[in-house]
Amino acid sequence: MISGLLVIIVAVWIIVFAVRRATAPADDSRKEGTPQITPSELTAVPLDHARSWAQLPSTGREVFFPKVAQDRPLYELTFSGVLRSENGRSSDAFYRTDDTGNFSWGSSWIRINGSERYTEFVAVDRFTHRYTVHFRHYSHERLTIAIEHSPGWHGSLIVEATVLAPGTLTQKERRDQEHERRVAEEAARKAKTLADEKFAAVIRSFFILSRSYRNWESLEYRQKYAEAHTEELIRDQAEIRAEASNFLSQRDVLRYFQDHDPAVVQRLTGRLQALVIAERVSLEKHLAKPAPAPVAQAERPKPKLNAEQVRRAKLWRQQRDMEDKLTLVKDKIAREQQTRAWILAQYPDLAEDEQQAMYHQVLEHLYQDDQNGEIL
């Protein structure tokens, strides 16, 4: 019954349109051959509060659809009809005929809000030339649909627009929501196996925080941000390092995200990595500047030393060098003892050979830039 009523409304609209065109007075001021478009042709015909339809002319004129009260409404758009060209070819909304007359060549006539964008295809029927797509409308302006104008093509297409109920999701949005739900459920399930419920709360807080730092996951973004905001990053380095240290110092949390969601680690340490890049950029700029010319000073003649003064100077240098070497040895011994004590305290359950291997690995990192870095 509803479909019959729709057919009657469409027929009445077409009759009214034909009568108005037939009785409209001629306007000699318009250029010959220019398509005559009345204001009613630029607006869709509403059927009820959620549905409307329109005829899309091949002239490229856009059709405006009624405004809706929803925020970011989801439209279901069904296109039908066939266009004809002067060279004998045909085309529907998304396919045109090939050399054998089959509708197999993809086409892109449709322009939604002035661009070629489709959220997703819901139904495709090349036999009846009916295609249904979902489109999420982010603008507060009216939805507009048009056919891209192409010389030599004639006819029109029909589009039926339905505003879906609030909360309706596209297939992609449902997949994203389902993925987030599965990730959250998996995190919750693993958290329940931990003795400390606080760990699960920390995981959730960092996961939620990382969602607001998505840009920092991109290496290209960090590089460009560091180059554009070098001074700002260096100015805030204390805050940035404190924030990263707070995350990196929680080793269990860090290990969890490294195993289950490495992107969180990239996001939460992105600002620190950008700071490192900014410091390098700032240093390179500083080194690139020409050094100021030294102020010429008159050289004073060095006083000549007698034999006793030379002997005392050599003795003083030898004592100083020995004290420096002794200080370095003491410092290295203290660092290695602290490292060994830290490994024993942090990993008491490791075998002795594994503790020894970890001990040497840590010392290698400590001395990797030290030319005299030998393990005592």
matplotlib code that plots the C-alpha trace (Angstrom):
import matplotlib.pyplot as plt

x = [0.0, 2.8, 4.6, 1.4, 1.0, 4.6, 3.9, 0.8, 2.7, 5.5, 3.0, 1.2, 4.4, 5.5, 2.1, 2.3, 5.8, 4.9, 1.9, 4.0, 6.6, 4.0, 2.2, 5.3, 5.8, 8.8, 11.7, 13.5, 16.2, 17.7, 20.3, 19.2, 20.0, 20.4, 18.5, 15.4, 15.5, 12.6, 13.2, 11.0, 13.5, 16.3, 14.6, 13.7, 10.1, 9.5, 7.4, 7.3, 9.5, 12.4, 12.0, 12.3, 13.1, 14.4, 15.1, 18.7, 19.1, 22.1, 22.8, 24.9, 22.4, 22.5, 19.3, 18.8, 17.2, 15.2, 17.1, 16.9, 17.1, 19.7, 23.4, 25.5, 22.5, 23.0, 21.3, 20.4, 20.4, 19.0, 19.8, 18.0, 17.5, 19.7, 21.3, 21.8, 24.6, 24.6, 27.0, 24.6, 26.1, 24.1, 25.0, 23.3, 24.5, 27.6, 28.2, 28.2, 28.1, 31.2, 31.8, 29.5, 26.7, 27.2, 27.0, 30.5, 32.6, 32.6, 31.5, 31.4, 28.5, 27.2, 28.3, 27.2, 27.8, 29.9, 32.3, 32.6, 32.2, 30.3, 30.5, 29.6, 27.5, 24.5, 22.9, 24.0, 21.7, 23.1, 20.1, 17.5, 20.1, 19.3, 22.1, 21.9, 24.6, 25.0, 26.3, 27.1, 26.3, 28.7, 27.7, 24.9, 23.9, 21.4, 22.4, 22.9, 23.2, 24.0, 25.1, 28.4, 27.7, 29.1, 28.4, 26.5, 24.7, 20.9, 18.2, 18.0, 18.4, 16.1, 17.4, 15.4, 16.8, 15.9, 17.2, 17.9, 17.0, 19.5, 22.1, 22.1, 25.7, 27.3, 29.0, 32.4, 31.3, 29.9, 33.1, 35.1, 32.8, 33.0, 36.8, 36.9, 34.5, 36.7, 39.8, 38.2, 36.8, 40.2, 41.9, 39.3, 39.7, 43.4, 43.2, 41.0, 43.8, 46.0, 46.1, 46.2, 43.0, 44.9, 46.9, 43.7, 42.7, 46.1, 45.8, 42.4, 43.5, 46.6, 44.5, 41.9, 44.6, 46.3, 43.2, 43.7, 47.3, 46.6, 48.7, 51.9, 51.8, 53.0, 56.7, 56.1, 53.9, 56.5, 59.2, 57.1, 55.8, 59.4, 60.5, 57.6, 57.5, 61.2, 61.3, 58.0, 59.1, 62.4, 60.6, 58.3, 61.0, 60.7, 57.0, 57.4, 60.2, 58.2, 55.1, 57.1, 59.1, 55.8, 54.7, 58.1, 58.9, 55.8, 57.5, 54.6, 52.3, 54.8, 55.4, 51.6, 51.1, 54.2, 52.6, 49.0, 48.8, 52.2, 50.4, 49.7, 53.5, 54.1, 51.4, 52.4, 56.1, 55.5, 56.1, 59.3, 60.6, 59.5, 61.5, 64.6, 64.2, 63.6, 66.8, 68.8, 67.2, 68.0, 71.6, 72.0, 70.7, 73.0, 76.1, 75.1, 75.5, 79.0, 81.1, 81.9, 85.4, 87.7, 89.0, 92.6, 94.7, 98.3, 100.2, 102.1, 105.5, 105.6, 107.9, 110.8, 111.0, 114.1, 114.8, 113.2, 110.0, 109.8, 110.3, 107.5, 105.1, 105.6, 105.1, 101.9, 100.5, 101.4, 99.6, 96.5, 96.4, 96.6, 93.8, 91.6, 92.2, 91.5, 88.3, 87.2, 88.0, 86.0, 83.1, 83.0, 83.3, 80.4, 78.2, 78.9, 78.2, 74.9, 74.0, 74.6, 72.6, 69.7, 69.6, 69.6, 66.8, 64.6, 65.1, 65.8, 64.3, 66.6, 69.3, 72.8, 74.0, 71.0, 71.6, 75.3, 74.3, 71.8, 74.6, 77.0, 74.2, 73.4, 77.1, 77.5, 74.8, 76.4, 79.8, 78.8, 80.0, 83.0, 86.2, 87.7, 84.6, 86.0, 84.1, 86.0]
y = [0.0, 2.4, 1.6, 2.3, 5.6, 6.6, 5.8, 8.0, 10.9, 10.7, 10.6, 13.7, 15.5, 14.7, 15.9, 19.2, 19.7, 19.1, 21.5, 24.2, 23.8, 23.9, 27.0, 28.9, 32.2, 32.4, 34.5, 36.0, 37.4, 34.0, 32.6, 30.1, 26.5, 27.2, 24.6, 26.2, 25.3, 26.4, 26.8, 23.7, 21.6, 22.5, 21.0, 17.4, 16.3, 15.3, 12.2, 12.2, 13.4, 11.1, 10.4, 12.5, 12.0, 14.0, 13.9, 14.6, 16.4, 15.7, 19.5, 19.3, 21.3, 20.2, 19.3, 20.4, 18.1, 19.1, 20.0, 17.5, 18.0, 15.2, 15.9, 14.0, 12.2, 9.0, 8.9, 5.9, 7.0, 4.8, 5.8, 4.5, 5.3, 5.4, 8.3, 8.2, 9.7, 11.0, 8.3, 5.5, 4.6, 4.4, 4.8, 4.4, 6.0, 4.0, 1.9, 2.7, 0.4, -1.1, -1.8, -4.8, -2.9, -4.3, -2.0, -3.0, 0.1, 2.0, 5.7, 8.4, 10.7, 11.3, 14.3, 14.4, 17.8, 18.7, 15.8, 12.1, 10.5, 7.4, 5.9, 2.4, 0.5, -1.3, -2.9, -3.1, -4.3, -3.7, -5.5, -3.0, -0.2, 0.4, 1.2, 2.0, 3.7, 5.0, 8.5, 10.2, 14.0, 16.0, 19.5, 21.6, 22.7, 21.0, 17.8, 18.3, 15.7, 16.3, 14.5, 15.7, 17.5, 15.9, 17.2, 14.8, 13.0, 13.5, 12.2, 12.1, 9.8, 9.3, 9.4, 8.4, 9.7, 8.3, 9.7, 6.6, 6.6, 8.2, 5.8, 3.8, 3.0, 2.2, -1.1, 0.4, 2.2, -1.1, -2.9, -0.2, -0.3, -4.1, -3.9, -1.5, -3.6, -6.7, -4.9, -3.6, -7.1, -8.7, -6.1, -6.6, -10.4, -10.2, -7.7, -10.0, -12.6, -10.1, -10.0, -6.2, -4.5, -1.2, -2.6, -2.9, 0.7, 2.0, 0.1, 1.6, 5.1, 4.9, 3.4, 6.2, 8.8, 7.4, 7.9, 11.6, 11.3, 9.4, 11.8, 11.0, 7.5, 8.7, 9.2, 11.7, 13.8, 13.8, 14.9, 17.7, 18.8, 19.0, 21.1, 23.5, 23.7, 23.4, 26.2, 25.2, 21.6, 22.7, 25.1, 22.4, 19.7, 19.3, 18.6, 16.3, 14.2, 14.0, 12.7, 10.1, 9.0, 8.5, 6.0, 4.3, 3.8, 1.5, -1.5, -3.9, -1.5, -0.8, -4.5, -5.1, -2.5, -3.7, -7.2, -6.2, -2.7, -1.3, 1.8, 3.0, 3.1, 5.1, 7.6, 8.2, 8.6, 10.5, 13.9, 12.7, 11.5, 14.8, 16.6, 14.6, 15.5, 19.2, 19.2, 17.8, 20.4, 23.2, 22.0, 21.8, 25.3, 26.6, 24.9, 26.3, 29.8, 31.4, 31.6, 35.2, 36.2, 36.0, 39.2, 39.7, 39.9, 40.7, 37.6, 37.8, 36.2, 33.1, 33.3, 30.9, 28.3, 27.1, 23.4, 23.3, 24.9, 22.5, 19.5, 20.8, 21.3, 17.8, 16.4, 18.3, 17.1, 13.5, 13.8, 15.4, 12.6, 9.9, 11.5, 11.7, 8.1, 7.0, 9.0, 7.3, 3.9, 4.5, 5.8, 2.8, 0.4, 2.2, 2.1, -1.6, -2.5, -0.5, -2.2, -5.7, -4.8, -3.4, -6.6, -8.8, -6.8, -6.5, -10.1, -12.3, -15.3, -15.3, -17.9, -16.7, -17.0, -15.0, -12.3, -12.2, -11.8, -9.0, -7.4, -7.3, -6.1, -3.1, -2.3, -2.4, 0.3, 2.3, 2.3, 2.3, 5.9, 5.6, 4.9, 3.5, 1.5, -1.8, -3.8, -4.2]
z = [0.0, 0.8, -2.4, -4.3, -2.5, -3.4, -7.1, -7.1, -5.4, -7.9, -10.9, -9.5, -9.1, -12.7, -14.1, -12.1, -13.3, -16.9, -16.7, -15.2, -17.9, -20.6, -19.3, -18.2, -20.2, -22.5, -21.3, -24.3, -22.0, -21.4, -23.7, -26.2, -25.3, -21.5, -19.4, -17.8, -14.1, -11.8, -8.1, -7.4, -9.4, -7.0, -4.0, -3.2, -2.7, 0.9, 1.4, 5.2, 8.1, 7.1, 3.4, 0.3, -3.4, -6.3, -10.0, -10.8, -14.2, -16.3, -16.5, -13.2, -11.2, -7.5, -5.6, -2.0, 0.5, 3.6, 6.8, 9.6, 13.3, 13.9, 14.5, 11.9, 10.4, 8.4, 5.0, 3.0, -0.7, -3.4, -7.0, -10.1, -13.7, -16.9, -18.8, -22.6, -24.6, -28.2, -29.3, -28.2, -24.9, -21.6, -18.0, -14.6, -11.4, -11.0, -14.2, -17.9, -21.0, -22.5, -26.2, -26.0, -24.3, -20.8, -17.8, -16.6, -16.7, -13.4, -13.5, -11.0, -11.9, -8.4, -6.4, -2.7, -1.1, -4.1, -4.0, -4.9, -1.5, -0.5, 2.9, 1.7, -0.7, 0.9, -2.1, -5.8, -8.6, -12.1, -13.6, -12.3, -12.1, -8.4, -6.0, -2.3, -0.3, 3.2, 3.7, 7.0, 6.7, 9.0, 7.8, 9.4, 5.9, 3.7, 1.9, -1.8, -4.6, -8.3, -11.4, -12.8, -16.0, -19.1, -22.6, -24.8, -22.0, -21.5, -19.1, -15.4, -12.4, -9.4, -5.9, -2.8, 0.5, 3.9, 7.1, 9.3, 13.0, 15.4, 16.6, 13.3, 12.4, 9.1, 8.6, 9.1, 12.3, 13.6, 12.8, 14.6, 17.6, 17.7, 17.5, 20.4, 22.4, 21.8, 22.7, 25.9, 26.8, 26.2, 28.4, 31.1, 30.9, 31.3, 34.1, 36.1, 36.2, 38.0, 41.8, 41.9, 40.6, 40.5, 37.6, 35.5, 36.4, 35.3, 32.0, 31.3, 32.2, 29.9, 27.1, 27.3, 27.5, 24.4, 22.4, 22.6, 21.5, 18.2, 16.1, 18.1, 16.7, 13.3, 12.9, 10.1, 12.4, 15.2, 12.7, 11.3, 14.7, 16.1, 13.2, 13.5, 17.3, 18.3, 20.8, 22.4, 22.9, 24.4, 26.7, 28.0, 28.2, 31.9, 31.7, 28.7, 30.3, 33.6, 31.7, 29.8, 32.9, 34.7, 32.0, 31.3, 35.0, 35.3, 33.8, 34.1, 32.4, 29.6, 29.1, 28.9, 26.1, 24.2, 24.1, 23.4, 21.9, 20.9, 19.4, 23.0, 23.7, 20.5, 21.4, 25.0, 24.2, 21.0, 22.6, 24.2, 20.8, 19.2, 22.0, 21.1, 17.4, 18.4, 20.5, 17.5, 15.2, 17.6, 17.9, 14.2, 13.7, 16.4, 14.9, 11.5, 12.7, 12.0, 15.2, 16.3, 15.4, 18.4, 19.8, 19.1, 22.2, 22.4, 23.3, 26.5, 26.5, 28.7, 31.6, 31.4, 34.2, 35.9, 36.4, 39.8, 38.6, 35.7, 38.0, 40.3, 37.4, 36.1, 39.5, 40.0, 36.6, 37.5, 40.8, 39.2, 36.5, 39.1, 41.2, 38.1, 37.2, 40.8, 40.8, 37.6, 38.9, 42.1, 40.1, 37.8, 40.8, 42.5, 39.3, 38.7, 42.3, 42.2, 38.9, 40.4, 43.5, 41.4, 39.3, 42.4, 43.9, 40.8, 39.4, 42.5, 40.7, 37.7, 37.5, 38.4, 34.8, 33.5, 36.2, 35.1, 31.4, 32.3, 34.4, 31.4, 29.1, 31.4, 31.7, 27.9, 27.6, 30.3, 28.7, 25.0, 24.6, 27.0, 25.2, 28.4, 29.3, 30.5, 33.1, 36.2]

ax = plt.figure().add_subplot(projection="3d")
ax.plot(x, y, z, "-o")
ax.set_aspect("equal")
plt.show()
